[in-house]
Amino acid sequence: MSDAPSLEVRNLVKHFPIHSGLLQRRTGAVKAVDGVSFAIRRGETLGLVGESGCGKSTVGKTVLKLIEPTSGQILLDGEDVTHLSPGRMWHHRRRIQTVFQDPYSSMNPRLKVGTIVGEPLENFGIASGRDKDERVAKLLERVGMRPDAMNRFTHEFSGGQRQRLGIAKALAVNPDVIVADEPVSALDVSVQAQVLNLLIDLQDEYKLAYLFISHDLAVMRHISHRIAVMYLGRIVELTDKRTLFSMPMHPYTEALLSAAPVPDPSKKKARRIIVQGDVPSPAKPPPGCHFHTRCPYALPKCKVEVPPLIEVAQGHHVACLRRPVGASPEPLTPTA
Amino acid sequence: MVAVPSDAALDATNDTPSLAQRIWTPIRRNPTIFAGAVLLTILVSLAVFAPWLSVDPLKQNTINRLRPPSEKFWFGTDQFGRDNFARTLHGARVSLVVGITVAAISAVLGLALGILCGYFRRLDAVVMRVMDGIMAIPSILLAIALITLTRPGLFIVVVAIVIPEVPRVVRVVRAVVLSIRAQPYIESAIAGGTRGLKLMVRHILPNTLAPLIVQATYICAAAMLIEAGLSFLGAGVPLEIPSWGNIIAQGRSFFLRAPWCIFIPGAFLALTVLAVNLLGDGLRDRLDPRLARRM
């Protein structure tokens, strides 16, 4: 295996055109993803966190090539798959699999579990017939299900069990990368932990790289090695988990962390940031730094200049004009 | 371990429904399907067994011209003394054959085109414009034009009705395919490497069947009406084959003297169309997944 990261994304952009008027002329674009870059090594989990509508799921789908990127590059094991046609992309699909958010709608209700989980094996000519059934049985056991589940329909299972089935399907073809798009957000907390632990065990066993998309900071803290915080289509901060939670540098990250509930409210940090207003529309993002409309520390230049994502400290990337290279992680002073 | 009653014990506690219950319950839940199915079964049996139930529909008997319904001639006779009962029953054969064939052919063609259009978006742009074009032509006029160009016959009638009906199926199927394509399980299947024919046949096709069956029943009913219309106008099946349309057309001149020549085949036509539509409505309610769950 090469030294290249399992999955690398360079300056990924996805704009959805808006058509309106009588002639359906293109009048604008929803800038769902607006220049996102990251890399995930073997056996590593990169968490992608952000609020609803910030483009994190679009990143996931684009990386899987379920939707075509507008520009940028997607590299699987160093190989550029950005502009491959669906037919050519097929050869690479074995290496990148996915676990979907909704365990109810992501499986064809008319098919049996064995067919769904075994389908990738069949598709890539890995196994068929009895051999396939044996492999499916092993996969089901590996994710903590009984092998006889394969003869039943998905609606006979609970959300957590279905998510295990989804994981079994993703594992079937021995991928290098798994894109997990909110895989536990539809489950209740006790089941969430089981599924997360299963994902962690599988990662250790198969050296999988995870792109783990979630809005839940507690889940992120549990599973991620590094975390990227997204806001309106851009990554605003990217660093390892410990640094992110202990000394966030971007004002948005800081606000996000302070908004997350803590188990013991009396021990809550004194500093609490409540951002004002709503997220601007991604169809009409504000100029300059996307966060300046709600940032308590914004300077006049924030409205004009787009802050690049720079490495301010070892492995700590921040996109904020008030955090230049070598900046101390001290709290900023709010502007009037 | 807590003692769990065995499956057999659980089954025994449930009351096994009596024979009457087993027959009555589905009828009460779906009276429309049931009514349509019974009526249609009767009509189909009459049509199938027409040669054994009645006499030769073409045999002329000039002594008994324009006789009203009686014990001997149940539905009366026409101006050549032909038995109307025999003619009406044989006419049912034409209607049902045309209705079912047209429905089957347009369903198959429409399904194939609809799935391809929903799947290949470029093909879609072309095919759907052609379909729009076909839909713009009045179906009776198209049929008359086609039949005047060729020899009249059952086959050409079927073709003439199929052409304008196919776009209706294509539109329905295509719309369903487009909505299914947006389902996460389709994306999941694509991510798992499923493609092409397998994606269409295994994941998309089964979900289009319910609306397709319903659409097919409506087309069946429409085809029977169009066939009757064409035969009435003299552009349908040739006169040697009795069809409800040409029976009515021939009875038209003697309408006041022998109204049974028109009313009886007309009533049969109406009943058959009603039966097929009842079946279609019932199936629509039954096959709609949102309604089906409650039944």
Interface residues (C-beta under 8 A of the other chain):
Chain A: K61 L64 L66 P86 G87 W90 R93 R94 I96 Q97 T98 F100 Q101 D102 S105 S106 M107 N108 P109 R110 L111 E119 P120 N123 F124 G166 K169 A170 A172 V173
Chain B: Q183 P184 Y185 E187 S188 A189 I190 A191 G192 G193 T194 R195 K198 R202 H203 P206 N207
